[in-house]
Amino acid sequence: MTPQTLHAVDPDRLAYGAWSHDLDRQIGEGDISASYSADRIGMGKPVRKPFRHEGALYVCIGKQGDEAKCYKLVHPSRFPDDTFTYGERVTKHDGADFARFGFYHGMRIQSGGQELVMCGPETTFIKGEKVQLSLF
């Protein structure tokens, strides 16, 4: 069983949003939902814009209802283990690492023109309390 971290966040960050035909784009989508990139990772394409949480970058790899499964992104120099591409993970993977940290742990991805590494264990974001922003 993969250890997981759980964080409650403002529900707006998990919003799916809606497609606007007038604007020809998604509106009202939260930053966590907008970062969904499992489809792009599997095709070797750059991930969608990562989101920040507690100073770290994350990307969403799955969403179901009011929760999002995500991985932290780190610079390759800060990742202590071997790294690999999606294709390499699919063709040969270490079952022990997979069990401890999840499928995407150690996967190299592209974001904003730079290479980053997905770092497990998987983090789950769920709906928390609505955040009231301060005026000052």
Contact map, one row per residue, 1 for C-alpha under 8 A:
1110000000000000000000000000000000000000000000000000000000000000000000000000000000000000000000000011000000000000000000000000000000000000
1111000000000000000000000000000000000000000000000000000000000000000000000000000000000000000000000111110000000000000000001100000000000000
1111100000000000000000000000000000000000000000000000000000000000000000000000000000000000000000000001100000000000000000001100000000000000
0111110000000000000000000000000000000000000000000000000000000000000000000000000000000000000000000000000000000000000000001111000000000000
0011111000000000000000000000000000000000000000000000000000000000000000000000000000000000000000000000000000000000000000001111000000000000
0001111100000000000000000000000000000000000000000000000000000000000000000000000000000000000000000000000000000000000000000011110000000000
0000111110000000000000000000000000000000000000000000000000000000000000000000000000000000000000000000000000000000000000000011110000000000
0000011111000000000000000000000000000000000000000000000000000000000000000000000000000000000000000000000000000000000000000000111110000000
0000001111101000000000000000000000000000000000000000000000000000000000000000000000000000000000000000000000000000000000000000111111000000
0000000111111100000000000000000000000000000000000000000000000000000000000000000000000000000000000000000000000000000000000000001111100000
0000000011111110000000000000000000000000000000000000000000000000000000000000000000000000000000000000000000000000000000000000011111000000
0000000001111110000000000000110000000000000000000000000000000000000000000000000000000000000000000000000000000000000000000000000001000000
0000000011111110000000000000111110000000000000000000000000000000000000000000000000000000000000000000000000000000000000000000000000000000
0000000001111111000000000000111110000000000000000000000000000000011100000000000000000000000000000000000000000000000000000000011000000000
0000000000111111100000000001110010000000000000000000000000000000000000000000000000000000000000000000000000000000000000000000000000000000
0000000000000111110000000001110011000000000000000000000000000000000000000000000000000000000000000000000000000000000000000000000000000000
0000000000000011111000000111110000000000000000000000000000000000000000000000000000000000000000000000000000000000000000000000000000000000
0000000000000001111100000111100000000000000000000000000000000000000000000000000000000000000000000000000000000000000000000000000000000000
0000000000000000111110011110000000000000000000000000000000000000000000000000000000000000000000000000000000000000000000000000000000000000
0000000000000000011111111110000000000000000000000000000000000000000000000000000000000000000000000000000000000000000000000000000000000000
0000000000000000001111111000000000000000000000000000000000000000000000000000000000000000000000000000000000000000000000000000000000000000
0000000000000000000111110000000000000000000000000000000000000000000000000000000000000000000000000000000000000000000000000000000000000000
0000000000000000000111111000000000000000000000000000000000000000000000000000000000000000000000000000000000000000000000000000000000000000
0000000000000000001111111100000000000000000000000000000000000000000000000000000000000000000000000000000000000000000000000000000000000000
0000000000000000001110111110000000000000000000000000000000000000000000000000000000000000000000000000000000000000000000000000000000000000
0000000000000000111100011111100000000000000000000000000000000000000000000000000000000000000000000000000000000000000000000000000000000000
0000000000000000111100001111100000000000000000000000000000000000000000000000000000000000000000000000000000000000000000000000000000000000
0000000000000011110000000111110000000000000000000000000000000000000000000000000000000000000000000000000000000000000000000000000000000000
0000000000011111110000000111111011000000000000000000000000000000000000000000000000000000000000000000000000000000000000000000000000000000
0000000000011111100000000001111111000000000000000000000000000000000000000000000000000000000000000000000000000000000000000000000000000000
0000000000001100000000000000111111100000000000000110000000000000000000000000000000000000000000000000000000000000000000000000000000000000
0000000000001100000000000000011111110000000000000110000000110000000100000000000000000000000000000000000000000000000000000000000000000000
0000000000001111000000000000111111110000000000000000000000010010000100000000000000000000000000000000000000000000000000000000000000000000
0000000000000001000000000000111111110000000000011000000000000000000000000000000000000000000000000000000000000000000000000000000000000000
0000000000000000000000000000001111111000000000111110000000110000000000000000000000000000000000000000000000000000000000000000000000000000
0000000000000000000000000000000111111100000000110000000000111110000000000000000000000000000000000000000000000000000000000000000000000000
0000000000000000000000000000000000111111100000110000000000111000000000000000000000000000000000000000000000000000000000000000000000000000
0000000000000000000000000000000000011111110000000000000000011100000000000000000000000000000000000000000000000000000000000000000000000000
0000000000000000000000000000000000001111111000000000000000000000000000000000000000000000000000000000000000000000000000000000000000000000
0000000000000000000000000000000000001111111111110000000000000000000000000000000000000000000000000000000000000000000000000000000000000000
0000000000000000000000000000000000001111111111100000000000000000000000000000000000000100000000000000000000001000000000000000000000000000
0000000000000000000000000000000000000111111110000000000000000000000000000000000000000110000000000000000000000000000000000000000000000000
0000000000000000000000000000000000000011111110000000000000000000000000000000000000000000000000000000000000000000000000000000000000000000
0000000000000000000000000000000000000001111111000000000000000000000000000000000000001100000000000000000000001000000000000000000000000000
0000000000000000000000000000000000000001111111100000000000000000000000000000000000000000000000000000000000001100000000000000000000000000
0000000000000000000000000000000000000001100111110000000000000000000000000000000000000000000000000000000000001111000000000000000000000000
0000000000000000000000000000000000111001100011111100000000100000000000000000000000000000000000000000000000001110000000000000000000000000
0000000000000000000000000000000001111001000001111100000000100000000000000000000000000000000000000000000000000010000000000000000000000000
0000000000000000000000000000000001100000000000111110000000100000000000000000000000000000000000000000000000000011000000000000000000000000
0000000000000000000000000000001100100000000000111111000011110000000000000000000000000000000000000000000000000010000000000000000000000000
0000000000000000000000000000001100100000000000001111100011100000000000000000000000000000000000000000000000000000000000000000000000000000
0000000000000000000000000000000000000000000000000111111111000000000000000000000000000000000000000000000000000000000000000000000000000000
0000000000000000000000000000000000000000000000000011111111000000000000000000000000000000000000000000000000000000000000000000000000000000
0000000000000000000000000000000000000000000000000001111100000000000000000000000000000000000000000000000000000000000000000000000000000000
0000000000000000000000000000000000000000000000000001111110000000000000000000000000000000000000000000000000000000000000000000000000000000
0000000000000000000000000000000000000000000000000001111111000000000000011000000000000000000000000000000000000000000000000000000000000000
0000000000000000000000000000000000000000000000000111101111100000000000011100000000000000000000000000000000000000000000000000000000000000
0000000000000000000000000000000000000000000000000111100111110000000001111000000000000000000000000000000000000000000000000000000000000000
0000000000000000000000000000000100111000000000111110000011111000000001111000000000000000000000000000000000000000000000000000000000000000
0000000000000000000000000000000110111100000000000100000001111110000111100000000000000000000000000000000000000000000000000000000000000000
0000000000000000000000000000000000011100000000000000000000111110000111100000000000000000000000000000000000000000000000000000000000000000
0000000000000000000000000000000000010100000000000000000000011111000111000000000000000000000000000000000000000000000000000000000000000000
0000000000000000000000000000000010010000000000000000000000011111111110000000000000000000000000000000000000000000000000000000000000000000
0000000000000000000000000000000000000000000000000000000000000111111100000000000000000000000000000000000000000000000000000000000000000000
0000000000000000000000000000000000000000000000000000000000000011111000000000000000000000000000000000000000000000000000000000000000000000
0000000000000100000000000000000000000000000000000000000000000011111100000000000000000000000000000000000000000000000000000000011000000000
0000000000000100000000000000000000000000000000000000000000000011111110000000000000000000000000000000000000000000000000000001111000000000
0000000000000100000000000000000110000000000000000000000000011111011111000000000000000000000000000000000000000000000000000001110000000000
0000000000000000000000000000000000000000000000000000000000011110001111100000000000000000000000000000000000000000000000000111100000000000
0000000000000000000000000000000000000000000000000000000001111100000111110000000000000000000000000000000000000000000000000111100000000000
0000000000000000000000000000000000000000000000000000000001111000000011111000000000000000000000000000000110000000000001111110000000000000
0000000000000000000000000000000000000000000000000000000111100000000001111100000000000000000000000000000000000000000001110110000000000000
0000000000000000000000000000000000000000000000000000000111100000000000111110000000000000000000000000000000000000000111100000000000000000
0000000000000000000000000000000000000000000000000000000010000000000000011111011000000000000000000000000000000000000111100000000000000000
0000000000000000000000000000000000000000000000000000000000000000000000001111111000000000000000000000000000000000001110000000000000000000
0000000000000000000000000000000000000000000000000000000000000000000000000111111000000000000000000000000000000000001110000000000000000000
0000000000000000000000000000000000000000000000000000000000000000000000000011111100000000000000000000000000000000000000000000000000000000
0000000000000000000000000000000000000000000000000000000000000000000000000111111100000000000000000000000000000000000000000000000000000000
0000000000000000000000000000000000000000000000000000000000000000000000000111111110000000000000000000000001000000000010100000000000000000
0000000000000000000000000000000000000000000000000000000000000000000000000000111111000000000000000000000000000000000000000000000000000000
0000000000000000000000000000000000000000000000000000000000000000000000000000001111100000000000000000000001000000000000000000000000000000
0000000000000000000000000000000000000000000000000000000000000000000000000000000111110000000000000000000001000000000000000000000000000000
0000000000000000000000000000000000000000000000000000000000000000000000000000000011111000000000000000000001110000000010000000000000000000
0000000000000000000000000000000000000000000000000000000000000000000000000000000001111101100000000000000001110000000000000000000000000000
0000000000000000000000000000000000000000000100000000000000000000000000000000000000111111100000000000000000111000000000000000000000000000
0000000000000000000000000000000000000000110100000000000000000000000000000000000000011111110000000000000000110000000000000000000000000000
0000000000000000000000000000000000000000010000000000000000000000000000000000000000001111111000000000000000000000000000000000000000000000
0000000000000000000000000000000000000000000000000000000000000000000000000000000000011111111110000000000000000000000000000000000000000000
0000000000000000000000000000000000000000000000000000000000000000000000000000000000011111111110000000001000100000000000000000000000000000
0000000000000000000000000000000000000000000000000000000000000000000000000000000000000111111110000000000000000000000000000000000000000000
0000000000000000000000000000000000000000000000000000000000000000000000000000000000000011111110000000000000000000000000000000000000000000
0000000000000000000000000000000000000000000000000000000000000000000000000000000000000001111111000000000000000000000000000000000000000000
0000000000000000000000000000000000000000000000000000000000000000000000000000000000000001111111100100000000000000000000000000000000000000
0000000000000000000000000000000000000000000000000000000000000000000000000000000000000000000111111100000000000000000000000000000000000000
0000000000000000000000000000000000000000000000000000000000000000000000000000000000000000000011111110000000000000000000000000000000000000
0000000000000000000000000000000000000000000000000000000000000000000000000000000000000000000001111111000000000000000000000000000000000000
0000000000000000000000000000000000000000000000000000000000000000000000000000000000000000000001111111110010000000000000000000000000000000
0100000000000000000000000000000000000000000000000000000000000000000000000000000000000000000011111111111010000000000000000000000000000000
1100000000000000000000000000000000000000000000000000000000000000000000000000000000000000000000111111110000000000000000000000000000000000
1110000000000000000000000000000000000000000000000000000000000000000000000000000000000000000000011111110000000000000000001000000000000000
0110000000000000000000000000000000000000000000000000000000000000000000000000000000000000000000001111111110000000000000111100000000000000
0100000000000000000000000000000000000000000000000000000000000000000000000000000000000000000000001111111110000000000000011100000000000000
0000000000000000000000000000000000000000000000000000000000000000000000000000000000000000100000000100111110000000000000000000000000000000
0000000000000000000000000000000000000000000000000000000000000000000000100000000000000000000000000000111111100000000001110000000000000000
0000000000000000000000000000000000000000000000000000000000000000000000100000000000000000000000001100111111100000000011111000000000000000
0000000000000000000000000000000000000000000000000000000000000000000000000000001011110000000000000000000111110000000011110000000000000000
0000000000000000000000000000000000000000000000000000000000000000000000000000000000111100100000000000000111111000000011100000000000000000
0000000000000000000000000000000000000000000000000000000000000000000000000000000000111100000000000000000001111100001111000000000000000000
0000000000000000000000000000000000000000100111100000000000000000000000000000000000001000000000000000000000111110001111000000000000000000
0000000000000000000000000000000000000000000011100000000000000000000000000000000000000000000000000000000000011111111100000000000000000000
0000000000000000000000000000000000000000000001111100000000000000000000000000000000000000000000000000000000001111111100000000000000000000
0000000000000000000000000000000000000000000001001000000000000000000000000000000000000000000000000000000000000111110000000000000000000000
0000000000000000000000000000000000000000000000000000000000000000000000000000000000000000000000000000000000000111111000000000000000000000
0000000000000000000000000000000000000000000000000000000000000000000000000000000000000000000000000000000000000111111100000000000000000000
0000000000000000000000000000000000000000000000000000000000000000000000000011000000000000000000000000000000011110111110000000000000000000
0000000000000000000000000000000000000000000000000000000000000000000000001111000000000000000000000000000000011110011111000000000000000000
0000000000000000000000000000000000000000000000000000000000000000000000001111001000100000000000000000000011111000001111100000000000000000
0000000000000000000000000000000000000000000000000000000000000000000000111100000000000000000000000000000111111000000111110000000000000000
0000000000000000000000000000000000000000000000000000000000000000000000111100001000000000000000000000100111100000000011111100000000000000
0000000000000000000000000000000000000000000000000000000000000000000000110000000000000000000000000000110111000000000001111110000000000000
0111100000000000000000000000000000000000000000000000000000000000000000100000000000000000000000000001110010000000000000111110000000000000
0111100000000000000000000000000000000000000000000000000000000000000011110000000000000000000000000000110000000000000000111111000000000000
0001111000000000000000000000000000000000000000000000000000000000000011110000000000000000000000000000000000000000000000011111100000000000
0001111000000000000000000000000000000000000000000000000000000000001111000000000000000000000000000000000000000000000000000111110000000000
0000011110000000000000000000000000000000000000000000000000000000001111000000000000000000000000000000000000000000000000000011111000000000
0000011110100100000000000000000000000000000000000000000000000000011100000000000000000000000000000000000000000000000000000001111100000000
0000000111100100000000000000000000000000000000000000000000000000011000000000000000000000000000000000000000000000000000000000111110000000
0000000111100000000000000000000000000000000000000000000000000000000000000000000000000000000000000000000000000000000000000000011111000000
0000000111100000000000000000000000000000000000000000000000000000000000000000000000000000000000000000000000000000000000000000001111100000
0000000011110000000000000000000000000000000000000000000000000000000000000000000000000000000000000000000000000000000000000000000111110000
0000000001000000000000000000000000000000000000000000000000000000000000000000000000000000000000000000000000000000000000000000000011111000
0000000000000000000000000000000000000000000000000000000000000000000000000000000000000000000000000000000000000000000000000000000001111100
0000000000000000000000000000000000000000000000000000000000000000000000000000000000000000000000000000000000000000000000000000000000111110
0000000000000000000000000000000000000000000000000000000000000000000000000000000000000000000000000000000000000000000000000000000000011111
0000000000000000000000000000000000000000000000000000000000000000000000000000000000000000000000000000000000000000000000000000000000001111
0000000000000000000000000000000000000000000000000000000000000000000000000000000000000000000000000000000000000000000000000000000000000111
